[in-house]
Amino acid sequence: MASRIRSRPNGKSWRSGGGEGFQAILDTLATLQTEWAQNASQMFSAKGIAEIIQLWAMGVKPAGTGNPTIDVTLQSRPILVNPQDYCTIMPTGYQQMEVELLETRCDLYIHTLPAARFEARISVGSVPFRQDQYLNAGGRELCTVTLAVDEAVWDEYNPLFVAITGSFRMA
């Protein structure tokens, strides 16, 4: 069973795969009978994604049509690429995935490491979601923090997402 973790800002509750591994995420999603959960299960079933996900957490209470989510991935890169370079690459990638890119910030630093932020609108089935995706680099490691929620409750969750993102550090 997935463990529960509590976020400090706004007292929102989250469920995380924790130490039980990636299968705990799929098991949690299997208990939800929503279109959103079925789409999320299909997205996470790819083996390559399963290998890079370090954390995946879901709000225990629905927010709008689905549940708010956060995922953290860590990837080793063959060459050094500054997160600001992704500001050139990512818009094309989002366009190819038919994701509407709303805002890009390329001048960020998170705990002294260069970072970039992409705010996007994406549909998960018939549910319109907004997401913030932060890219943070340390050496050859690229950490991606993605936070998403139903667009109808974005303004309520965005301050929490900003606080959560600021709490991550690359070790």
N, C-alpha and C positions, 0 to 999 in steps of 0.2 A: 504494500500500500504506500502511496506517495506521502511524504511527510509534509506538514504544514509549516510555513515560515510566515512571520509577520513583518510587514514593512513598517518602519517607524512613521514616516510622513502620512498623515491623514488616517492612520490606523486601518488601512485596507489589508485584507487577508489574502494570502497567496498559497497555492499548492505547488510543490516543486518535486521534480524527479529525484532530487537529493542524491544520496549514495546508492540508491537502488538501481541506477543506470537508466539507459535510454528506454528500456522496456516499460519502466514505470510511467513514462510519458504516454506511450501508446495504450497502456492499461487504463490510465486515467481518462483519456479521450474516449475509449471504448464504452465507458460508463455513461457518457453524455449522449443523449439522443437528439442532437441538433444537426442541422446542415453544416453549421460552422465547425463542429467537432469532427464530422466526417471529412470535411475538406482539409482540416488541420492534420488529421491522421494520414491522409494521402500524401500531403506535403512532406511529413516527417518520415515516411517509410523508405525514402531513398537512403541506401547504405552510406553514401558519401556524406550526407548531411548528419547522419547519426554519429559519425566519427568525429566531427568538429564541434558539435554542440557540447558546451561546458555546463550550461544551465538552461533549463526551460521551466518557467513558472506560469501559472494561470491563476487569475483571481478566482476565489471560491464562489463569489456571487456574480451572477450575470450583470453586465453593464451594457444596457441597450439590448441588442439582439444576441450578442455573443459574450464571451468572457475576455477581460483584458489579459494580455500575455506579455511576457518578456522572454527573450532568449539571448544567450551570450554564446558566441562562437569564437574559437581561437584557431587560427590557421598559420602554418609556417609558409613563408613565401620564398621562392628561389632567389629573388633579388630584392634589394631594399627599395621600397616604394613609399614615398611620403603620403600620408592620408590626403593631403591637398591635391596630389596627382589624381586621386580618385574622383575629384570634382570634375575632371575632364572625361573620365571613363564612365562614371555611373549614370549620367543622364541618358546616354545611348543604351545602356543596359536596361534601365527602367523603361525606356521607350519600347525596346524589343519585347519586354514582358508585359506591355500594355498597362504600365503603372504610371499614374499621373504624378509627376514630381512637382511639389508645391513650393518648396524652398530648399536652398542649399546654402550651407555655411562652411566656408573653407578656412577660416581663420581661428579655429578653436584650439584650445589646449585643455586637456583633462589631466590634472595632476602632473603638470609640466611636460606631458607628451603631446605631440601634435595630433589633432583630431579633425574630423569633418562630420557634418550632420546633414542628413537628408530627410526632409519631411515629405511624405507621399500619401496619396489616396489610392487604396487598393480594394478590390472586391474579393471577398472570400465567399464564393457561391453568390447568393443574392444580397449579402450583407456588405455595405460600404464601410470599410475600416480606414482609419488614419494611422500612420505609423511614423515614428521617429527612428532613424537608424544612425547610429554613431559608429564611426570607424576610428580606432585608436591604435597607433603603432608603437611598438617598442622593439628595436632591432629588426629581425626578420619575422617577428610575430605580428599578426594583425588580429586585433580583438574587435569584434562587431557586437554591439548591443542594440537590439531591436525591440521596441516597445510598441504595442498596437492595441487599439480599442475601437469599438463601434464609433463611427464618426459623430453620431448623435450625442455622445457623452465625452467627446474629445476635450472640451474646455475644462471639464471637471477633473480629468485624469492627467492632463499635460503637466501641471505643477508637480504631481507625484512622480511622473516619468523623469522629469528633470532632476529631482532629488535622488531617485534611484540611480540614474546614470552617473551622477557625481560621486556615488558611494563605491564604484568599482575602481580597482587599482590593478594594474598589470604587475605581476611579481616576477 
